[in-house]
Amino acid sequence: MSLGQGTGLAETRSPSRQRSPLVALSFALAGWVVPGLGHALAGRRARGLLIFVCVAALVVTGYLQRGYVFSSHSQDAFGLLGFLADIGAGAFYLLAKVIEVGGPDIARAAGDYGTRFIATGGVLNVLTAFDAFAVARGERE
Amino acid sequence: MSHFGDMSWFAALVSVVLAVLSRRSALDRFKYAVVAFLAFLFIAIAIGWLMLPFSH
């Protein structure tokens, strides 16, 4: 008996269906914009929900701790890398200004930690988007 | 949240996502997440102790 059975979170173990590269790419893009959506579209709803909750928790925690959100106008390489990591969170990147109304405060340790929470959430979401592509292609279960 | 609380929360969330991505069965994911979470905490605390002599 696997974990999740009888809880409504057990994933449908249908055989992995191989979709076209274009469809798989669209699932990956959907997973990037809304964390977990790519897996949900590929029939792995429980996995998608778990991914959404974790990525959302990471990014929102970062915003609540007033972490620094990098913009696309960063002048140096580190700023560009930070932006690429942050934009990995997809739609959550756009929520930064809504949630973090006071702006960043990295003078405090919490703000500095928040910067890492946001970047990590973005990077993990990009990884999950790649996974959604592989699942949609039937290369992974 | 305390520093330790921040670290634990971070470790828990990252461990779960990595487990989801790297293991296929639910039981394997659970085991991986627990081991990764404990490894995060152990390594962070160990590094903290190693840095202690340099903090004075």
N, CA and C atoms of all chains as a GROMACS GRO file, in nm:
protein
  591
    1MET      N    1   0.085  -0.120   0.000
    1MET     CA    2   0.000   0.000   0.000
    1MET      C    3   0.088   0.124   0.000
    2SER      N    4   0.060   0.213  -0.091
    2SER     CA    5   0.145   0.332  -0.098
    2SER      C    6   0.086   0.446  -0.017
    3LEU      N    7   0.173   0.538   0.018
    3LEU     CA    8   0.127   0.654   0.091
    3LEU      C    9   0.030   0.732   0.003
    4GLY      N   10  -0.071   0.788   0.064
    4GLY     CA   11  -0.164   0.869  -0.013
    4GLY      C   12  -0.289   0.793  -0.054
    5GLN      N   13  -0.283   0.658  -0.045
    5GLN     CA   14  -0.401   0.582  -0.083
    5GLN      C   15  -0.512   0.608   0.017
    6GLY      N   16  -0.630   0.631  -0.035
    6GLY     CA   17  -0.745   0.654   0.052
    6GLY      C   18  -0.752   0.795   0.106
    7THR      N   19  -0.654   0.876   0.072
    7THR     CA   20  -0.654   1.014   0.120
    7THR      C   21  -0.698   1.110   0.010
    8GLY      N   22  -0.715   1.055  -0.110
    8GLY     CA   23  -0.749   1.143  -0.221
    8GLY      C   24  -0.627   1.202  -0.287
    9LEU      N   25  -0.509   1.176  -0.229
    9LEU     CA   26  -0.387   1.231  -0.287
    9LEU      C   27  -0.312   1.128  -0.371
   10ALA      N   28  -0.362   1.004  -0.371
   10ALA     CA   29  -0.293   0.901  -0.450
   10ALA      C   30  -0.303   0.937  -0.599
   11GLU      N   31  -0.190   0.926  -0.668
   11GLU     CA   32  -0.190   0.962  -0.807
   11GLU      C   33  -0.249   0.850  -0.891
   12THR      N   34  -0.310   0.887  -0.999
   12THR     CA   35  -0.360   0.788  -1.092
   12THR      C   36  -0.240   0.724  -1.160
   13ARG      N   37  -0.225   0.594  -1.142
   13ARG     CA   38  -0.110   0.526  -1.198
   13ARG      C   39  -0.138   0.476  -1.339
   14SER      N   40  -0.188   0.563  -1.423
   14SER     CA   41  -0.211   0.522  -1.560
   14SER      C   42  -0.076   0.511  -1.629
   15PRO      N   43  -0.068   0.425  -1.729
   15PRO     CA   44   0.059   0.411  -1.799
   15PRO      C   45   0.101   0.546  -1.858
   16SER      N   46   0.231   0.573  -1.852
   16SER     CA   47   0.280   0.700  -1.903
   16SER      C   48   0.249   0.709  -2.053
   17ARG      N   49   0.181   0.816  -2.088
   17ARG     CA   50   0.143   0.835  -2.228
   17ARG      C   51   0.243   0.927  -2.294
   18GLN      N   52   0.290   0.888  -2.411
   18GLN     CA   53   0.390   0.970  -2.478
   18GLN      C   54   0.320   1.074  -2.565
   19ARG      N   55   0.336   1.198  -2.525
   19ARG     CA   56   0.276   1.307  -2.600
   19ARG      C   57   0.380   1.367  -2.694
   20SER      N   58   0.330   1.447  -2.790
   20SER     CA   59   0.422   1.508  -2.887
   20SER      C   60   0.511   1.610  -2.816
   21PRO      N   61   0.628   1.638  -2.875
   21PRO     CA   62   0.718   1.736  -2.811
   21PRO      C   63   0.652   1.872  -2.790
   22LEU      N   64   0.566   1.910  -2.883
   22LEU     CA   65   0.500   2.041  -2.872
   22LEU      C   66   0.405   2.044  -2.752
   23VAL      N   67   0.330   1.937  -2.736
   23VAL     CA   68   0.238   1.929  -2.621
   23VAL      C   69   0.318   1.924  -2.491
   24ALA      N   70   0.426   1.844  -2.492
   24ALA     CA   71   0.510   1.834  -2.372
   24ALA      C   72   0.570   1.970  -2.337
   25LEU      N   73   0.611   2.042  -2.440
   25LEU     CA   74   0.667   2.176  -2.418
   25LEU      C   75   0.563   2.270  -2.359
   26SER      N   76   0.439   2.258  -2.409
   26SER     CA   77   0.332   2.345  -2.355
   26SER      C   78   0.303   2.309  -2.209
   27PHE      N   79   0.313   2.182  -2.174
   27PHE     CA   80   0.295   2.142  -2.034
   27PHE      C   81   0.407   2.200  -1.947
   28ALA      N   82   0.528   2.194  -2.000
   28ALA     CA   83   0.642   2.248  -1.925
   28ALA      C   84   0.626   2.399  -1.903
   29LEU      N   85   0.582   2.467  -2.010
   29LEU     CA   86   0.560   2.613  -1.997
   29LEU      C   87   0.450   2.644  -1.897
   30ALA      N   88   0.344   2.562  -1.903
   30ALA     CA   89   0.234   2.580  -1.806
   30ALA      C   90   0.285   2.557  -1.664
   31GLY      N   91   0.372   2.458  -1.648
   31GLY     CA   92   0.430   2.429  -1.517
   31GLY      C   93   0.522   2.539  -1.469
   32TRP      N   94   0.583   2.609  -1.563
   32TRP     CA   95   0.667   2.721  -1.524
   32TRP      C   96   0.580   2.840  -1.479
   33VAL      N   97   0.476   2.869  -1.555
   33VAL     CA   98   0.390   2.984  -1.522
   33VAL      C   99   0.315   2.959  -1.390
   34VAL      N  100   0.253   2.842  -1.379
   34VAL     CA  101   0.184   2.806  -1.255
   34VAL      C  102   0.249   2.678  -1.203
   35PRO      N  103   0.326   2.688  -1.096
   35PRO     CA  104   0.398   2.570  -1.045
   35PRO      C  105   0.305   2.450  -1.027
   36GLY      N  106   0.346   2.336  -1.083
   36GLY     CA  107   0.269   2.212  -1.068
   36GLY      C  108   0.165   2.189  -1.175
   37LEU      N  109   0.131   2.294  -1.252
   37LEU     CA  110   0.026   2.279  -1.352
   37LEU      C  111   0.068   2.182  -1.462
   38GLY      N  112   0.195   2.181  -1.497
   38GLY     CA  113   0.244   2.090  -1.600
   38GLY      C  114   0.221   1.945  -1.561
   39HIS      N  115   0.249   1.912  -1.436
   39HIS     CA  116   0.226   1.775  -1.388
   39HIS      C  117   0.077   1.744  -1.384
   40ALA      N  118  -0.001   1.842  -1.342
   40ALA     CA  119  -0.146   1.820  -1.335
   40ALA      C  120  -0.203   1.791  -1.474
   41LEU      N  121  -0.157   1.866  -1.574
   41LEU     CA  122  -0.204   1.844  -1.710
   41LEU      C  123  -0.161   1.707  -1.763
   42ALA      N  124  -0.045   1.661  -1.715
   42ALA     CA  125   0.006   1.531  -1.758
   42ALA      C  126  -0.057   1.416  -1.678
   43GLY      N  127  -0.154   1.448  -1.593
   43GLY     CA  128  -0.224   1.345  -1.518
   43GLY      C  129  -0.165   1.313  -1.384
   44ARG      N  130  -0.067   1.391  -1.340
   44ARG     CA  131  -0.004   1.368  -1.210
   44ARG      C  132  -0.047   1.480  -1.115
   45ARG      N  133  -0.174   1.475  -1.079
   45ARG     CA  134  -0.233   1.587  -1.003
   45ARG      C  135  -0.177   1.600  -0.862
   46ALA      N  136  -0.158   1.487  -0.795
   46ALA     CA  137  -0.107   1.494  -0.657
   46ALA      C  138   0.034   1.553  -0.656
   47ARG      N  139   0.115   1.509  -0.754
   47ARG     CA  140   0.251   1.562  -0.764
   47ARG      C  141   0.247   1.713  -0.795
   48GLY      N  142   0.156   1.751  -0.883
   48GLY     CA  143   0.143   1.892  -0.918
   48GLY      C  144   0.101   1.976  -0.798
   49LEU      N  145   0.009   1.922  -0.720
   49LEU     CA  146  -0.038   1.996  -0.602
   49LEU      C  147   0.075   2.014  -0.501
   50LEU      N  148   0.151   1.907  -0.482
   50LEU     CA  149   0.263   1.912  -0.387
   50LEU      C  150   0.367   2.016  -0.432
   51ILE      N  151   0.395   2.016  -0.561
   51ILE     CA  152   0.491   2.112  -0.616
   51ILE      C  153   0.440   2.254  -0.598
   52PHE      N  154   0.311   2.274  -0.628
   52PHE     CA  155   0.254   2.408  -0.614
   52PHE      C  156   0.266   2.457  -0.469
   53VAL      N  157   0.228   2.372  -0.377
   53VAL     CA  158   0.230   2.412  -0.235
   53VAL      C  159   0.373   2.446  -0.191
   54CYS      N  160   0.468   2.363  -0.228
   54CYS     CA  161   0.606   2.386  -0.182
   54CYS      C  162   0.668   2.510  -0.247
   55VAL      N  163   0.652   2.524  -0.378
   55VAL     CA  164   0.709   2.641  -0.446
   55VAL      C  165   0.641   2.769  -0.396
   56ALA      N  166   0.509   2.763  -0.383
   56ALA     CA  167   0.436   2.880  -0.333
   56ALA      C  168   0.483   2.916  -0.192
   57ALA      N  169   0.499   2.814  -0.107
   57ALA     CA  170   0.542   2.840   0.032
   57ALA      C  171   0.681   2.903   0.034
   58LEU      N  172   0.770   2.853  -0.050
   58LEU     CA  173   0.905   2.910  -0.054
   58LEU      C  174   0.902   3.057  -0.096
   59VAL      N  175   0.834   3.083  -0.206
   59VAL     CA  176   0.835   3.220  -0.260
   59VAL      C  177   0.759   3.317  -0.170
   60VAL      N  178   0.644   3.276  -0.122
   60VAL     CA  179   0.565   3.366  -0.036
   60VAL      C  180   0.639   3.391   0.096
   61THR      N  181   0.703   3.288   0.150
   61THR     CA  182   0.784   3.310   0.271
   61THR      C  183   0.892   3.414   0.243
   62GLY      N  184   0.955   3.402   0.128
   62GLY     CA  185   1.058   3.500   0.090
   62GLY      C  186   1.003   3.641   0.082
   63TYR      N  187   0.884   3.654   0.025
   63TYR     CA  188   0.822   3.788   0.015
   63TYR      C  189   0.786   3.842   0.154
   64LEU      N  190   0.730   3.753   0.236
   64LEU     CA  191   0.689   3.798   0.370
   64LEU      C  192   0.810   3.837   0.455
   65GLN      N  193   0.925   3.777   0.425
   65GLN     CA  194   1.046   3.814   0.498
   65GLN      C  195   1.118   3.932   0.433
   66ARG      N  196   1.053   3.987   0.331
   66ARG     CA  197   1.102   4.105   0.259
   66ARG      C  198   1.238   4.080   0.194
   67GLY      N  199   1.243   3.966   0.126
   67GLY     CA  200   1.363   3.935   0.048
   67GLY      C  201   1.374   4.024  -0.074
   68TYR      N  202   1.492   4.028  -0.131
   68TYR     CA  203   1.517   4.113  -0.248
   68TYR      C  204   1.472   4.041  -0.374
   69VAL      N  205   1.391   4.109  -0.454
   69VAL     CA  206   1.345   4.053  -0.582
   69VAL      C  207   1.422   4.122  -0.693
   70PHE      N  208   1.499   4.044  -0.767
   70PHE     CA  209   1.582   4.103  -0.873
   70PHE      C  210   1.497   4.141  -0.994
   71SER      N  211   1.531   4.255  -1.053
   71SER     CA  212   1.459   4.298  -1.172
   71SER      C  213   1.541   4.265  -1.297
   72SER      N  214   1.477   4.280  -1.411
   72SER     CA  215   1.547   4.250  -1.536
   72SER      C  216   1.649   4.357  -1.572
   73HIS      N  217   1.648   4.466  -1.497
   73HIS     CA  218   1.740   4.577  -1.527
   73HIS      C  219   1.869   4.571  -1.447
   74SER      N  220   1.897   4.455  -1.388
   74SER     CA  221   2.018   4.445  -1.308
   74SER      C  222   2.142   4.470  -1.395
   75GLN      N  223   2.238   4.539  -1.337
   75GLN     CA  224   2.354   4.582  -1.415
   75GLN      C  225   2.468   4.480  -1.416
   76ASP      N  226   2.471   4.390  -1.318
   76ASP     CA  227   2.584   4.297  -1.312
   76ASP      C  228   2.538   4.152  -1.330
   77ALA      N  229   2.639   4.062  -1.340
   77ALA     CA  230   2.609   3.922  -1.367
   77ALA      C  231   2.531   3.857  -1.252
   78PHE      N  232   2.565   3.894  -1.131
   78PHE     CA  233   2.494   3.836  -1.017
   78PHE      C  234   2.347   3.880  -1.017
   79GLY      N  235   2.326   4.004  -1.054
   79GLY     CA  236   2.189   4.053  -1.063
   79GLY      C  237   2.109   3.980  -1.170
   80LEU      N  238   2.177   3.952  -1.282
   80LEU     CA  239   2.112   3.879  -1.390
   80LEU      C  240   2.078   3.736  -1.347
   81LEU      N  241   2.174   3.673  -1.280
   81LEU     CA  242   2.149   3.537  -1.229
   81LEU      C  243   2.034   3.536  -1.128
   82GLY      N  244   2.033   3.638  -1.043
   82GLY     CA  245   1.925   3.649  -0.946
   82GLY      C  246   1.790   3.666  -1.013
   83PHE      N  247   1.789   3.747  -1.120
   83PHE     CA  248   1.664   3.768  -1.193
   83PHE      C  249   1.617   3.637  -1.257
   84LEU      N  250   1.712   3.563  -1.317
   84LEU     CA  251   1.676   3.436  -1.381
   84LEU      C  252   1.620   3.337  -1.279
   85ALA      N  253   1.681   3.337  -1.160
   85ALA     CA  254   1.631   3.248  -1.054
   85ALA      C  255   1.491   3.291  -1.010
   86ASP      N  256   1.473   3.421  -0.991
   86ASP     CA  257   1.344   3.471  -0.942
   86ASP      C  258   1.232   3.451  -1.044
   87ILE      N  259   1.264   3.475  -1.171
   87ILE     CA  260   1.160   3.463  -1.275
   87ILE      C  261   1.120   3.317  -1.295
   88GLY      N  262   1.202   3.226  -1.244
   88GLY     CA  263   1.169   3.083  -1.250
   88GLY      C  264   1.041   3.050  -1.175
   89ALA      N  265   1.001   3.137  -1.084
   89ALA     CA  266   0.878   3.111  -1.006
   89ALA      C  267   0.752   3.142  -1.086
   90GLY      N  268   0.768   3.186  -1.211
   90GLY     CA  269   0.654   3.209  -1.299
   90GLY      C  270   0.562   3.319  -1.249
   91ALA      N  271   0.434   3.287  -1.236
   91ALA     CA  272   0.336   3.388  -1.198
   91ALA      C  273   0.364   3.447  -1.060
   92PHE      N  274   0.430   3.369  -0.976
   92PHE     CA  275   0.459   3.420  -0.841
   92PHE      C  276   0.555   3.539  -0.845
   93TYR      N  277   0.635   3.548  -0.951
   93TYR     CA  278   0.725   3.663  -0.964
   93TYR      C  279   0.643   3.793  -0.970
   94LEU      N  280   0.530   3.783  -1.039
   94LEU     CA  281   0.446   3.902  -1.056
   94LEU      C  282   0.375   3.941  -0.927
   95LEU      N  283   0.367   3.847  -0.834
   95LEU     CA  284   0.299   3.875  -0.708
   95LEU      C  285   0.389   3.949  -0.608
   96ALA      N  286   0.516   3.964  -0.645
   96ALA     CA  287   0.610   4.024  -0.551
   96ALA      C  288   0.562   4.161  -0.503
   97LYS      N  289   0.518   4.244  -0.599
   97LYS     CA  290   0.478   4.380  -0.562
   97LYS      C  291   0.347   4.382  -0.483
   98VAL      N  292   0.267   4.275  -0.499
   98VAL     CA  293   0.140   4.268  -0.428
   98VAL      C  294   0.163   4.227  -0.282
   99ILE      N  295   0.250   4.126  -0.264
   99ILE     CA  296   0.272   4.073  -0.129
   99ILE      C  297   0.375   4.155  -0.053
  100GLU      N  298   0.480   4.192  -0.125
  100GLU     CA  299   0.591   4.261  -0.058
  100GLU      C  300   0.574   4.412  -0.077
  101VAL      N  301   0.470   4.465  -0.017
  101VAL     CA  302   0.436   4.606  -0.040
  101VAL      C  303   0.541   4.700   0.020
  102GLY      N  304   0.608   4.655   0.126
  102GLY     CA  305   0.706   4.742   0.190
  102GLY      C  306   0.840   4.743   0.121
  103GLY      N  307   0.854   4.662   0.017
  103GLY     CA  308   0.982   4.653  -0.052
  103GLY      C  309   1.081   4.568   0.026
  104PRO      N  310   1.196   4.538  -0.035
  104PRO     CA  311   1.294   4.452   0.032
  104PRO      C  312   1.361   4.520   0.151
  105ASP      N  313   1.403   4.436   0.245
  105ASP     CA  314   1.477   4.487   0.360
  105ASP      C  315   1.586   4.385   0.393
  106ILE      N  316   1.695   4.393   0.319
  106ILE     CA  317   1.801   4.294   0.337
  106ILE      C  318   1.903   4.338   0.441
  107ALA      N  319   1.874   4.448   0.511
  107ALA     CA  320   1.962   4.487   0.621
  107ALA      C  321   1.945   4.390   0.738
  108ARG      N  322   1.827   4.328   0.745
  108ARG     CA  323   1.802   4.228   0.849
  108ARG      C  324   1.834   4.089   0.792
  109ALA      N  325   1.869   3.996   0.881
  109ALA     CA  326   1.899   3.859   0.837
  109ALA      C  327   1.777   3.797   0.769
  110ALA      N  328   1.658   3.824   0.823
  110ALA     CA  329   1.536   3.765   0.767
  110ALA      C  330   1.519   3.805   0.620
  111GLY      N  331   1.547   3.929   0.590
  111GLY     CA  332   1.536   3.975   0.451
  111GLY      C  333   1.636   3.904   0.361
  112ASP      N  334   1.756   3.883   0.414
  112ASP     CA  335   1.858   3.811   0.338
  112ASP      C  336   1.816   3.667   0.315
  113TYR      N  337   1.760   3.604   0.417
  113TYR     CA  338   1.709   3.468   0.400
  113TYR      C  339   1.595   3.467   0.297
  114GLY      N  340   1.512   3.569   0.305
  114GLY     CA  341   1.400   3.578   0.211
  114GLY      C  342   1.445   3.578   0.067
  115THR      N  343   1.557   3.648   0.040
  115THR     CA  344   1.612   3.651  -0.096
  115THR      C  345   1.643   3.509  -0.143
  116ARG      N  346   1.697   3.428  -0.053
  116ARG     CA  347   1.731   3.288  -0.088
  116ARG      C  348   1.605   3.203  -0.105
  117PHE      N  349   1.507   3.228  -0.023
  117PHE     CA  350   1.380   3.154  -0.037
  117PHE      C  351   1.320   3.178  -0.177
  118ILE      N  352   1.318   3.304  -0.216
  118ILE     CA  353   1.257   3.339  -0.345
  118ILE      C  354   1.334   3.274  -0.461
  119ALA      N  355   1.467   3.287  -0.457
  119ALA     CA  356   1.549   3.232  -0.565
  119ALA      C  357   1.538   3.079  -0.569
  120THR      N  358   1.537   3.017  -0.454
  120THR     CA  359   1.529   2.870  -0.450
  120THR      C  360   1.394   2.823  -0.504
  121GLY      N  361   1.289   2.893  -0.466
  121GLY     CA  362   1.157   2.857  -0.520
  121GLY      C  363   1.155   2.864  -0.671
  122GLY      N  364   1.218   2.966  -0.726
  122GLY     CA  365   1.223   2.982  -0.872
  122GLY      C  366   1.303   2.870  -0.939
  123VAL      N  367   1.419   2.840  -0.883
  123VAL     CA  368   1.505   2.736  -0.943
  123VAL      C  369   1.436   2.599  -0.935
  124LEU      N  370   1.376   2.570  -0.820
  124LEU     CA  371   1.306   2.442  -0.807
  124LEU      C  372   1.189   2.433  -0.905
  125ASN      N  373   1.122   2.545  -0.928
  125ASN     CA  374   1.010   2.543  -1.022
  125ASN      C  375   1.057   2.514  -1.163
  126VAL      N  376   1.173   2.568  -1.200
  126VAL     CA  377   1.227   2.538  -1.334
  126VAL      C  378   1.258   2.388  -1.345
  127LEU      N  379   1.314   2.331  -1.239
  127LEU     CA  380   1.342   2.186  -1.239
  127LEU      C  381   1.214   2.105  -1.255
  128THR      N  382   1.110   2.149  -1.186
  128THR     CA  383   0.984   2.075  -1.198
  128THR      C  384   0.922   2.090  -1.338
  129ALA      N  385   0.947   2.205  -1.402
  129ALA     CA  386   0.896   2.223  -1.539
  129ALA      C  387   0.967   2.125  -1.633
  130PHE      N  388   1.098   2.107  -1.615
  130PHE     CA  389   1.171   2.007  -1.695
  130PHE      C  390   1.114   1.867  -1.668
  131ASP      N  391   1.083   1.840  -1.543
  131ASP     CA  392   1.027   1.709  -1.507
  131ASP      C  393   0.891   1.690  -1.573
  132ALA      N  394   0.812   1.797  -1.576
  132ALA     CA  395   0.680   1.788  -1.640
  132ALA      C  396   0.696   1.755  -1.788
  133PHE      N  397   0.798   1.811  -1.851
  133PHE     CA  398   0.825   1.781  -1.992
  133PHE      C  399   0.856   1.632  -2.008
  134ALA      N  400   0.943   1.580  -1.921
  134ALA     CA  401   0.981   1.439  -1.928
  134ALA      C  402   0.862   1.348  -1.902
  135VAL      N  403   0.777   1.385  -1.808
  135VAL     CA  404   0.657   1.305  -1.778
  135VAL      C  405   0.563   1.305  -1.899
  136ALA      N  406   0.545   1.422  -1.958
  136ALA     CA  407   0.455   1.432  -2.073
  136ALA      C  408   0.508   1.353  -2.193
  137ARG      N  409   0.638   1.344  -2.205
  137ARG     CA  410   0.698   1.268  -2.315
  137ARG      C  411   0.699   1.118  -2.286
  138GLY      N  412   0.662   1.081  -2.166
  138GLY     CA  413   0.662   0.939  -2.130
  138GLY      C  414   0.798   0.886  -2.091
  139GLU      N  415   0.894   0.978  -2.073
  139GLU     CA  416   1.029   0.936  -2.036
  139GLU      C  417   1.040   0.909  -1.887
  140ARG      N  418   0.950   0.967  -1.810
  140ARG     CA  419   0.944   0.944  -1.666
  140ARG      C  420   0.800   0.914  -1.629
  141GLU      N  421   0.787   0.840  -1.522
  141GLU     CA  422   0.654   0.802  -1.477
  141GLU      C  423   0.579   0.922  -1.422
  142MET      N  424   1.016   3.452   1.272
  142MET     CA  425   1.067   3.316   1.281
  142MET      C  426   1.215   3.320   1.320
  143SER      N  427   1.258   3.222   1.398
  143SER     CA  428   1.399   3.218   1.439
  143SER      C  429   1.486   3.172   1.322
  144HIS      N  430   1.616   3.187   1.337
  144HIS     CA  431   1.707   3.142   1.232
  144HIS      C  432   1.691   2.992   1.209
  145PHE      N  433   1.682   2.919   1.319
  145PHE     CA  434   1.665   2.773   1.308
  145PHE      C  435   1.531   2.739   1.243
  146GLY      N  436   1.429   2.814   1.279
  146GLY     CA  437   1.298   2.793   1.217
  146GLY      C  438   1.301   2.819   1.068
  147ASP      N  439   1.368   2.926   1.029
  147ASP     CA  440   1.382   2.957   0.886
  147ASP      C  441   1.452   2.841   0.814
  148MET      N  442   1.560   2.796   0.874
  148MET     CA  443   1.639   2.690   0.813
  148MET      C  444   1.558   2.561   0.802
  149SER      N  445   1.485   2.528   0.906
  149SER     CA  446   1.405   2.405   0.905
  149SER      C  447   1.294   2.412   0.801
  150TRP      N  448   1.229   2.526   0.792
  150TRP     CA  449   1.120   2.545   0.695
  150TRP      C  450   1.175   2.533   0.554
  151PHE      N  451   1.287   2.599   0.529
  151PHE     CA  452   1.353   2.593   0.399
  151PHE      C  453   1.390   2.448   0.366
  152ALA      N  454   1.452   2.380   0.462
  152ALA     CA  455   1.497   2.242   0.441
  152ALA      C  456   1.379   2.149   0.411
  153ALA      N  457   1.270   2.168   0.483
  153ALA     CA  458   1.154   2.082   0.464
  153ALA      C  459   1.096   2.098   0.324
  154LEU      N  460   1.078   2.223   0.282
  154LEU     CA  461   1.017   2.248   0.150
  154LEU      C  462   1.106   2.197   0.037
  155VAL      N  463   1.235   2.227   0.045
  155VAL     CA  464   1.327   2.184  -0.061
  155VAL      C  465   1.337   2.031  -0.064
  156SER      N  466   1.339   1.970   0.053
  156SER     CA  467   1.349   1.823   0.059
  156SER      C  468   1.230   1.757  -0.008
  157VAL      N  469   1.111   1.811   0.016
  157VAL     CA  470   0.991   1.753  -0.044
  157VAL      C  471   0.996   1.764  -0.197
  158VAL      N  472   1.033   1.881  -0.248
  158VAL     CA  473   1.036   1.898  -0.394
  158VAL      C  474   1.142   1.806  -0.455
  159LEU      N  475   1.259   1.798  -0.396
  159LEU     CA  476   1.364   1.711  -0.449
  159LEU      C  477   1.320   1.565  -0.445
  160ALA      N  478   1.249   1.528  -0.339
  160ALA     CA  479   1.200   1.390  -0.329
  160ALA      C  480   1.099   1.360  -0.439
  161VAL      N  481   1.012   1.456  -0.464
  161VAL     CA  482   0.911   1.438  -0.570
  161VAL      C  483   0.977   1.422  -0.706
  162LEU      N  484   1.085   1.496  -0.727
  162LEU     CA  485   1.151   1.493  -0.858
  162LEU      C  486   1.241   1.371  -0.877
  163SER      N  487   1.297   1.321  -0.768
  163SER     CA  488   1.401   1.220  -0.785
  163SER      C  489   1.358   1.078  -0.752
  164ARG      N  490   1.244   1.058  -0.689
  164ARG     CA  491   1.199   0.922  -0.656
  164ARG      C  492   1.060   0.900  -0.714
  165ARG      N  493   1.030   0.776  -0.746
  165ARG     CA  494   0.903   0.747  -0.813
  165ARG      C  495   0.792   0.700  -0.719
  166SER      N  496   0.823   0.611  -0.627
  166SER     CA  497   0.715   0.561  -0.541
  166SER      C  498   0.697   0.652  -0.420
  167ALA      N  499   0.576   0.651  -0.365
  167ALA     CA  500   0.545   0.739  -0.252
  167ALA      C  501   0.633   0.709  -0.131
  168LEU      N  502   0.657   0.581  -0.108
  168LEU     CA  503   0.739   0.543   0.008
  168LEU      C  504   0.884   0.589  -0.009
  169ASP      N  505   0.936   0.571  -0.129
  169ASP     CA  506   1.073   0.616  -0.157
  169ASP      C  507   1.084   0.769  -0.143
  170ARG      N  508   0.981   0.837  -0.186
  170ARG     CA  509   0.981   0.984  -0.175
  170ARG      C  510   0.982   1.026  -0.028
  171PHE      N  511   0.900   0.959   0.049
  171PHE     CA  512   0.892   0.992   0.191
  171PHE      C  513   1.028   0.972   0.258
  172LYS      N  514   1.090   0.854   0.230
  172LYS     CA  515   1.220   0.825   0.290
  172LYS      C  516   1.325   0.928   0.246
  173TYR      N  517   1.326   0.959   0.117
  173TYR     CA  518   1.422   1.055   0.062
  173TYR      C  519   1.404   1.192   0.128
  174ALA      N  520   1.277   1.234   0.140
  174ALA     CA  521   1.250   1.366   0.198
  174ALA      C  522   1.298   1.373   0.343
  175VAL      N  523   1.275   1.266   0.419
  175VAL     CA  524   1.317   1.266   0.560
  175VAL      C  525   1.470   1.271   0.569
  176VAL      N  526   1.537   1.187   0.488
  176VAL     CA  527   1.684   1.183   0.492
  176VAL      C  528   1.742   1.317   0.446
  177ALA      N  529   1.687   1.374   0.340
  177ALA     CA  530   1.738   1.502   0.290
  177ALA      C  531   1.717   1.612   0.394
  178PHE      N  532   1.600   1.612   0.457
  178PHE     CA  533   1.571   1.714   0.559
  178PHE      C  534   1.670   1.704   0.675
  179LEU      N  535   1.692   1.582   0.724
  179LEU     CA  536   1.786   1.564   0.836
  179LEU      C  537   1.928   1.600   0.792
  180ALA      N  538   1.963   1.567   0.668
  180ALA     CA  539   2.096   1.600   0.618
  180ALA      C  540   2.116   1.752   0.612
  181PHE      N  541   2.011   1.823   0.566
  181PHE     CA  542   2.018   1.970   0.563
  181PHE      C  543   2.050   2.024   0.703
  182LEU      N  544   1.974   1.977   0.801
  182LEU     CA  545   1.991   2.028   0.938
  182LEU      C  546   2.128   1.990   0.993
  183PHE      N  547   2.166   1.863   0.977
  183PHE     CA  548   2.293   1.817   1.031
  183PHE      C  549   2.410   1.894   0.971
  184ILE      N  550   2.410   1.908   0.840
  184ILE     CA  551   2.523   1.976   0.774
  184ILE      C  552   2.528   2.123   0.814
  185ALA      N  553   2.411   2.188   0.820
  185ALA     CA  554   2.408   2.329   0.857
  185ALA      C  555   2.460   2.350   0.999
  186ILE      N  556   2.417   2.263   1.092
  186ILE     CA  557   2.462   2.276   1.231
  186ILE      C  558   2.612   2.244   1.240
  187ALA      N  559   2.658   2.143   1.166
  187ALA     CA  560   2.800   2.108   1.167
  187ALA      C  561   2.885   2.224   1.115
  188ILE      N  562   2.840   2.285   1.005
  188ILE     CA  563   2.915   2.399   0.950
  188ILE      C  564   2.914   2.514   1.049
  189GLY      N  565   2.802   2.532   1.118
  189GLY     CA  566   2.795   2.637   1.220
  189GLY      C  567   2.898   2.617   1.330
  190TRP      N  568   2.909   2.493   1.375
  190TRP     CA  569   3.009   2.464   1.479
  190TRP      C  570   3.151   2.482   1.426
  191LEU      N  571   3.175   2.442   1.302
  191LEU     CA  572   3.308   2.458   1.244
  191LEU      C  573   3.347   2.606   1.231
  192MET      N  574   3.248   2.690   1.211
  192MET     CA  575   3.278   2.834   1.194
  192MET      C  576   3.290   2.906   1.328
  193LEU      N  577   3.249   2.840   1.436
  193LEU     CA  578   3.249   2.905   1.567
  193LEU      C  579   3.385   2.965   1.605
  194PRO      N  580   3.499   2.893   1.587
  194PRO     CA  581   3.628   2.950   1.627
  194PRO      C  582   3.662   3.080   1.553
  195PHE      N  583   3.605   3.098   1.435
  195PHE     CA  584   3.637   3.217   1.356
  195PHE      C  585   3.545   3.335   1.386
  196SER      N  586   3.452   3.314   1.478
  196SER     CA  587   3.356   3.421   1.506
  196SER      C  588   3.405   3.519   1.612
  197HIS      N  589   3.520   3.488   1.676
  197HIS     CA  590   3.570   3.576   1.781
  197HIS      C  591   3.687   3.662   1.731
   0.00000   0.00000   0.00000
